[in-house]
Amino acid sequence: MNRTDYFNSPFLLGFEHLERLLERTAKNGDGYPPYNIEQFGGETLRITLAVAGFSREEMSITVEDRQLIIRGKQSDNGDKNFLHRGIAARQFQRSFVLAEGIEVTGASLENGLLSIDLERPKSTTIVRTIEIEAGRPEKKGSVS
């Protein structure tokens, strides 16, 4: 399979990190636990994961380098004698890449559903004027 490099264009300067983000999301596990993503209004999002059987203490939520990572690990209590075991103690890791500026505002666990609330800040347009100097500019960091 050929890999197409969409970001190898002279018009897309500084977007190499987007390619790395896309590669990270492509490696995102087996599909457990299932989840929904909802949007409320224009700026608020909620990710809801079905985590039946997990307690708050068995899960963690972290944000590392703009990646939201939810981990769960159930403890296997070895003192039980099962006649049939159809519900396995398992672990999971689910991750989501966050756009720049998106903040996690809270998380709650109710009825086997873990909800994580996110907020996107309102975007503002910034116009900056660059002064044109006479002569050839020196390269930054060069020694004369």
Steps between C-alpha positions, in 0.01 A plus 500: 500500500645835399507775756390835362665800657226764494702748700802506267389816324686829489171675587454312830788633706519380859224238474728197548356450849155437347637201312638360826161554667323313220744210535436487877123484454531219245662280769206529740430150628228239463175693542442428871340671676241638258442875516284789381603858430232767543508873430303746714466848361797605295790466741430209739567131430440186704663160453301219663659155540313182599712369790261265682670320788774759552516714812646851515809363673566257213514775235723797426470795263809692389590756236847448356626715212146591378389136524217406735569151637246297697632183665314234693628195683275270698654303782455126470383385841647148528302389806181419304412152372319542165280226355482707181693815422360699208594844629875534489697755696669701228690817440468765233658813367307740278657819371379808314716771343385844612516806279709784631314697763245230592487457877364214710254661743383197696416131518228296670404134535131403521321173423805349326551805274812715529436852370786738423412862427713713269482866408625667186592865548339756272729575209621852443652643187840659549635740239867589528685746279862417419734794452707491182860598566747641249791280398553131546406368846758308703422142583414453866772330696775585249828638623655801324 
